[in-house]
């Protein structure tokens, strides 16, 4: 919490919020009533004074631009508890994230106006080498009426390190939903990264949400690197002119930083070209400040460190390029290797910040010493050459393997040149012109080695040729012809003749015929329910079809007869159970005189139904069957007349069956059998009528 010194100068307006940087408390300066935000850095971040001083230096450079859109740092210091704090200007407007959430997305005109002013802010900041690197809708503040913008947290990039894959669990500067692909990959951010974040903001203002959102930060960063955002015309298909904005967003969200717009100026030009499509968009900027606010810094930093930080720096995380640095360093190292120890002490001086003057002086002295050394070496080389020439004839008589100048080389090594390193270890990496190359032995060993190597390669070549020939013979042999195919398969594969196309009436007649055939088959299979279903299907298509009506009546009668048979069987079973129960009762009585009476009565009862079964109606049918040969129609009857008579007899038999005249029904169906002996309907009805007579 703020200490008494801060409370004496600022009035706290609430508890504030906390994030990875620390606690941000809204306050008001008592001196002039200016609204501000006090950021007390988290001590666990272990921020050093130099980092805070860099953030203050960034605000000082930005304040010189007199831009109203940038919220500057006005004070920095250290609390009594040892925590560093920063005081920034507060925005009079609400943040952009809340505005988007309340409206569910902004109109194209509002989006272009805000984006144009944000691009101008990035242009101004990059002109002094400052980048935001965490541009989100939470640190952008917008006036809903005039659409003026304010951008906060410039300089926070110095308080935390950038994202690194090796330290992903530690706090880092940036928000995954707005981080550029190169930053998500662990590279340093720059002005192009802010351009990418501006593209994310434009997408969010139109769609109402960022293009890449996931449950974890690592997944979001992977999507930033590998995925493309969902096109805006699919997110907002009814929004007019969204295709034009989508083209601008696609350029800002390019994965390669080199293909994005170079700076905020180019983005402003791209947005200004859309004025014809969206004439209500505002492309005007706010006037500049009248004067820059003063920054009060109470951080105790060593003077050397403070002067170093106040030097003109490159943008955050940008490396300065020193042209010719490598050459100067190499020359200085060489100079130190050749200059005597006393000279080295004299020319030694601090080389902090790469003092080029010291390097130039060392370079001059090195050249002078090198020239002196060359003169000495040349003076020593002349007697050495003479000695080598004298020893050349003697070297030929020496034994095999001895070199010409080994002794001489050792003598040369015994006299190191003055001013060089001990033992001349560095010379081992270079060719010394004073040392002649060793002569090869004259015993012919190299020729034998060459012969052996040639023989080896000849054998390898022969084996390779044999392998190639074997492969050609194996894989190049002709395949055996396939066996002859049987004629039946060939006939099956022949194209079938196309079936003639039928008219709707013909199709209907064919379908009715199939249904009737299926119904008759169901009657034969003793499935009257299925036959009734087929008959109803035919009547649905052709209500006047007589065959379907007859099939329906027959199925109905069969269903009723089936039910009657089932009822009869149930009665007989019940009767049998009753008789069994009555037969078992006489064995249980205790009185002996009743045992004689009960069996007499029980014996007489089973004989009662016998008279009913005696007069069997089948005997009456025999005369009809005996008269069948006399009633066979004459062969002179035509098929149409025969079918008509059969249908009439079937109707007559069904009517008599319904009226209870089962004998007359049997006679009618017998006549049908005389005309058509294989008529299954007539046979089924006869059996049902006989069953009725027996019942």
N, C-alpha and C positions, 0 to 999 in steps of 0.2 A: 504494500500500500504506500501512497505518497507520504513523505515525512512532513514535519512541521514547516520546513522552509518552503516546500511547494504549496502547502495549504495556506500559507500566509500570502501568497501571490495569486493563487487560483482557487476558484470556488467549484467544488465537485458537484456535478449534476446527476450522478447516478453511480451504480456499481460497474457499469460497462460490460464488456464481453471479453472472453479469453480465446486465444488461438495459439498456434505453434510459436508465434513471436513473443507472446506475453499477454498482459492485460491492457485493454484500450478503454480509457475512462473519459467520458465527455466532461468538459469543464468550461469555465468562463474566466478570462483574465480580469482581475479586479482593477487593473490599471486603466483599461479603456473599454472593458466589457466585451472584448473580442471572444467569440466562440472558438474552441479549439478541442483537440483530442490529445490526451496524454497517454503515451505508450510506454509502459514500464516493462522492459525486456526481461524474459525469463532467465533467472541465473543459471539454470541447467544448460542453457545454450553456450555458456562460457564465452560470451562476446568480449573481445578485447577492445581497448580504447581506440585503436586504429580503425576498426570497423565502423564504430559510431562516428568517428571523425570523417570517414569517407562519405557516410550518408549526409552529414552536415555539409560537406564540401559540395556534394551533388546539388543540394538545395540552394547553396550560394550561387552556383553557376546558373541554375534554372531561374533564380530570382532576377538575374541580370537581363533576362529576356522580357520581363514585365508581362508575362502571359497570365490571364485571369483563370484559365482552365486548370492550372496546376496548383494543387494544394501543397504549400511549402512548409519546411521545418523552420520554426521560429525560435526554438530553444532546445538545448541538449545539456545533460548534466548527469550527476551521480547522486543517488539518494544517500541518506545517512546510513542505511543498511548495506551500502556497497552495490546497489543495483543501478544500472544505467537506464536513463529515460530520455524520450524524445517527445517534443511538443509540436504537433502539426496543426495547420489551419483546419477548421471544421467546415463542412459544406452546408449551405443553407437548404439544399435540396435532398430528397430521398434518393436511395440508390436505384440503379437501373434494374436490378434483379426483382425488387418489389414491384416496380412499375410494370414489368413484363408479366409477372404473375397475376397482378390485379386485372390487367387488360386481356390476358391470354394471348399476347402477341401484339406488336405494333403495326401500324399501317406502313405501306412502302414509303410514303412521304416522310413520316416521322423517322423511319429507319435511316433513310438517306441523309436527312438533316443531322442526326446524331452521329452517324458514321463519318460524315464530312468534317465535323468539328473534332472528332477523335483523331482522324488522320492528320488534321492540322496540328493537334497537340503532339503527336508522335514526330511530325516533321520538325517542330520547334525543339523538342528534347534531343533528337538525334543530331541537331546542328551543333550542340555543345558536347557531343559524345556520351550522352546519357540515355539509357534504355530502361524501360519499366520491367519487362520480363515476367510480369504476373498480372497482365491486364485482364480483369474479369468484370462481370456485371455487378460484383459486390463492391468494387473500388471505383466504379464509375457512377457519378451522381448526376441526375437529370432533372431540370425544371419541367414539370408536365405542361406548363403554359407556353413558355418561350423556347423550350427545348435547349436551353443553355446547359453546358456540361461542365463538370469538375472531375478531375482525376486525382486520386490520392495514392499514397504509398510509393511515391517516387523516392528511390534511394534504399528501399528495403532489400534490394538485391545484394547489398553489401553486408547485411546482417546474418544471412544464412548462405551456405554453399549451394551450388546448383545440384540437380539430381545426378546421382551416380549409381550405376547398377550394383557396384560392390558395397555401397552403403545405403541401400534402399530403405533400411529400417530406421535410419536417422532422419531428423528434420531437414528439409531442403526447401529452397525457394521456388515457388511455382504451384499451380493448381492443375492436376492431371487433365481436367476437362478443357483447359485452354492452352496446354503446353504444346509447342510445335514438335513435329516428329523427330527433328535432330536433337532437341532437348530431352525428349523421352528416351533417346538412344544413348544418353550420357554425354553428349557433346555440349559445348558452351553455346549459350544463346546470344543473339545480337539483334540488330534492328529488324531483320527479316522475321525473327521469332515474334516480335510485336505485331508485325503485319499479319502473321498467321492468326494471332489472338484476335485481331480486329475482324478477320473473316469469321471466326467463331461467334463473335458478338453480333455481327450482322445476321448470321444464320439464326441465332437465338432470338433476336428481336422479331424476325419474321415467323419462325416456327413455334416460338414459345418455349423452346428447350434447346439445349446444346446438342450437336449431332452425335457425340460419343458419350454415352453414359453407361456405367456398369456398377456392379456391386462392390468391386474392389478397385483400388487405384492402379494396380499392376495391369489388370485387364483393360482399363480405360487407356492406359499408355500404349498397350499393344495395338489397340484399335486405332489410336492416333497414327501409329507407324504404318499399319498394313491395310486398313480399311478405307473405303471412300464413304463420304456421308450420303445419306438418303437424299435424292434430289428434292429441291424445294417445291417443284411443281407437283410432286406426289404427296408432300406433306400438306400443302395448301393448294389443292387443285382449283378452287374457285376464286383465288386471288388474282386479279388482273395485273399483268405486267410482271408476274413473278419469274418468268423465264429470263427477262433481262437482268434482274438482280441475281439470278442463279449463275449467270455467266461470270459476273464480277466475283461472286463468292468462290466459284471454282478456281479462279486465278489466285485468290488470296490463300486458299487452302491447298495449294500445290504441295506435294510431299517433298519435292526438291527445292531448297531455298533459292537456288539460282533462277528458277522459273517464276518466282513470285515478283510482284512489283518491287522496284529497288528501294523506295522510301515512301514516306507519307505524301510527298508531292505528286508522285505518279498515281497514288490511290485517289487523291483529290481530283485529278484530271479525269480518271475513269468514272468517278461518281458524277462529275459535272456534265459528262456526255449524256447522262440519263435525264437531264432537265427537260428535254423534249417529250419524253414519255411520262414524266411525273412533274408537271409544271408547278405544283404546289410545294415542292420540296424547297427548303431554304438553304442557300449556299452562301451565307454571310457569317462572318466571325465577330466575336465580341471585341470591343475596343480594349486596348492594353491598359495595364495598371498605371496609375500616376507616378508611383514610386515603389521601389522594392522594399519589402519588410526586412528589418535587421534581424540577424540571427545571433542569439546569445548562447555561447558554448562555455560551460563551466567544467569541462573534463580536463584533468591534469594529464598532459602527454609530454614526454620529453621533447625538447626543442628540435632535436635532429629528426625525430619521427614526424613531428608536425610539419617541419619544412619539407620533408620528403612527400608527405601526403598532399601538401598544397601545391606541389609541382603540377605542371600540365600533364594530365593522364589521358590514356586512351579510354575508350568506352569499357564498361565492366566486362571482365573475362576476355579482353582483347589483348593480344601479345604484340608489343612493339617490335619492329623489324630494324635491326642494326646492320647496315650494309657494310661489308668488309670486315666484320668483327672477327670471323674465323681466321682470316688471313693475318690480322694484327696479332691475335693471340698466338698463332703458330710461330710468327716471327719473334715474338717476345720470348717464347719458350726456347727457341733455337739460340737466341741471344744469351739467355741465362746459361745454356749448356756450353757456350764458347767463351763467355767473359770470365776472367779470373774471379776468385772468391772475393777479393778486395773490391774489385770493380762492381760486383753484384751488390755488395753492401752499400756502395756509394749511390747506385742508381735505384735502389729499392725505395719505393714510396707507396703510399696507399693507392690501390687501383679501384677504389669504391666507385660505383656508378660508371665504370669503364672509362677512365681518364685517357683520352686519345692522345693528349700531349705527351704524357709519360711514355706511351707506346711508341710515339714518333721518335722521341729522344733515344729510347732503347734501340729502336731500329737503326738509327744513324750510327750509334756506337757499335752495333752488331756488324754493320757493313764494314766499318773500319777494321774491326778485329778479324773479320773473315778475310779481308784483303791481305792483312799481315800473315794470317795463317796460310793462305795460298802461296805466298812468296816462300815461306819456310818449307812447305811441302815440295814445291818445285825444286828448291835447292837440294833437298834430300833425295829426290827421285833420280837425279843425274848419276850419282855414284851407284845407286842400286841397279840401274839399267846396265851400267858397264859390268857389274858383277854378274848379272844374269847372263849376259852374252858370253862371258868367259866360262861359265859353268854349263852351258848348253851341250858342248861335246862330251863332257864328262858324264852328264846325266844319262846318255844313251847306253853307257856301259854298266849302269847300275842294275841290280836285280829287279825282277818283275814286281810291280805293285808300288814301287817307290815313285814319288812325284819329283818334279824338277826343282821346285823352289820351297820345299818344306823347311829346310834349315834356314833359308833366307827369310822365309815368312816369319819364323820364330824370332830371328834377329830384328826384323822390322817391328814385331810386336813388343820387343823389349824396349823400344825407343818410342813411347807414345808422344804425340805432339803436345806442346805446352798449351794449357788453356782448355783441354778437352776433359770429358768426364773420365773417371777412373775405369780402366779396363776397356774403354770404348765400347761399352755394351750396346749403345745405340747403333754402332756401325754394323752390327750383325745383320740388320735389316736391309743394308745397301750393298752394292757391288763395289769392292775396292779395286780401283784400277791398277794398284801396285802389285796385286797378287795375281800371278798368271794361273790360268786354268790347268788342272792336272791332266797329264797325258794319259791316253787310253793304253792298256797293255797290248803288246804285239803278239800274243800267243794264239789269236784267232778265236777266242771265246765268244765274242759277239757274233761271229759268223755261225757258230754252232747253235747259239741261242736262236738266231734267226731261222736256221733250218728246222729246229724243233717247233718253233711257232708256226712255220709254214706247214709242216706235216700235220700239226693239230688242226689248222683251219681246213686243210684238204680233207681230212677225215670227217670233220663237221659238215663240209659241203656235200660229200658223198652221201652221208646219212640223210641230209636234208632232201637230196634228190630222190633217194629211195622212198622216203616217207611221202613225198609229193606223188611219185608214180603209183605207190600203193593206194593212196587216197583216190587218185583218178580212176584206177582200175576198179576199186570197190564201189565208189559212189557213181561212176559213170556207166555201169553195166545196165543193159536195157531191162526194163521191168517186164515180167511175163504178162501175156495178154489175159484179160479177164475171162472167166469161164462164160460160155454162151448162156444167155438168159432164156428161161422157159417161155414158151409162146403165151402161156396164160398171163404172165406178168406184163408182157408186151401188150396184150389185148386190154388188160386192165388200165394201162396208161394211155390208151387211145382216147382222144377227146370224145366225150359223149355228145350225142346230138342234142341241141337245145330243145327243151320242152316247149310245146306250143303254148302261147299265152292265152289264158282263158278270160272270158268276159266276166263281169261281176255276177251276172245271173248264173253262168255256168259254175262259177266257184261256189255260189250259194247252194245250187242243186247238189254239187259234189259233197259239200259239207253236211247237208241234210241227209244224204244217202249214207255217209259214214256214221252219223249219229244213230240212224235207224238200225244199221247193221250192228253197232255196238249195243244198242238196246235189246235187240233180239238175242245177241250172244249172252247178254246178262240174264235174260229169261231162261235160256238153256242152262246157264250155270247156277240157276236158282238164286239169283240176286235181284229180286224185284225192286229194291230201293234204287240200285244203280240204273235199272231200266226206266224207272219213273223219272230220274234225273235227266237222262238222255231225251226222253219224250218231251219233257218240259223245255229243254233247250231247243228242240225242233219247233215246238209250238211258239216259242218266243220269236223265231225268225219267220215262221209260216203258220199263222193261227188256223188256217183252213186245211191243214194237212190231215187227211183222214187216217193215214197209217200211224201218225204220231198219236192221234186220239185213241185209236184202238190199242196201241202199245201202252198208253197211259192207263186205260181202263183195265187192261189185262194185268199190268203191274199192280194196280190198286187192289184188284181182286186177289191176286197172289199174296199181297201183304196182309189182307184181311184173313185169308185162309191160313197163312202162316201164324198169325196171332191166335186164330181159333185152335190150331193144332197145339200151340204152346199152352193155351189155357186148358185144353183137354188133358195134356200130359200132366199138367200141374194138379188137376182134379184127381186123376188116377193115382198119382203119387201120394196125394193126401189121403185118398181112400185106402190105399195099401197100408199106409202108416197107421191109420185108424184101426184097420183090421188086426194088424200086428199087436197094437196096444190092447185090443179086446181079448185076443188069444192069450196074452200073458197074464191078464187079471185073474182067471180062475185058479191059478196055482197058489195064490196067496191067502184065500179065505180060511178062517179057523174052524168054521162049522162044517162037519162032514156031510150033513144032509143037503146042503146047498151045492156041494161040489158036483152032485149028479145032475141037478137041474140046470146049472149054468152051461155045461157043455152041450146039453141037448139043444138049448136055445141057440147056442153059438154055432152048432153044426148046421142048423136049419137056415141061418141067415146067409151064409155064403151061397146057398143054392138058389136064393131069390133072384139074383141078377142073371142066372143062366137062361131063363126064358127070354130075356131081352136079347141076349147074344145069339140065341138059336135062330130067330128069323133074320138071317143075313140078307141085306138088300142085293148082294152080288148075284144071288140066284135069279133075280128079276132081270139082270142085265144080260144073262146068257142068251135069252131069245133074241135080244137085239144083236148080239154078236153073231148068233147063228144066221140071222137074216142079212148079214153084211154082203154076201155075194149077190143077193137079189137086188140090192140098192146101189150097186156100183154104176156110175153114170156111163152112158154109152160113149164109145170112143169118138163119136162124131162131134162131141162138144169141143168148142175151141178153148184156147188157154184163157182168153179174157173172160169168157162165160164161166169157166171153171173157177177162176179167182174170185169173180163176183159172187158166185154161189157159196164159196168157202167163207168169204167175209160175212155173208148173210147168215150162214149157219153159226158162225162164231158169235155174232150179235145175239142170235136167238138163244144159244146156249148160255151166254152171260146173263141175259134178261131172266131166263128161267132159274138160273142159279141165285140171282138176287131175290126172286119171288119165293124161294124155298122149294121149288119144284126140281129137286135134284135128279130124279129119274128122267124127267124130260130133258134136263141139261145134258145128262149122259147120252141120251139118244142123239141130240143135236151134234154133240162132239164126235160121236161114233160116225155120223154121216160125213163129218169133215175128214175123219181118218180114211173113210172109203174113197174120198176124192184125192186126199193127199196123205198117204200113210206116215210120212216123216214129220208131220206137223206137231211140234213139241208143245205148242200152246194148248192144243186140243187134249194131248195126253195129260198135261199137268192139270187141266181143269177137270178131267175125268177122275183123276186121283183125289182131288179136293172134294168133288161131289160124293165120291164113295166114302170119303172120311166123314162127310156130313151125315150120310145115311147111317153109318156105323155109330156115330154119336147120338 
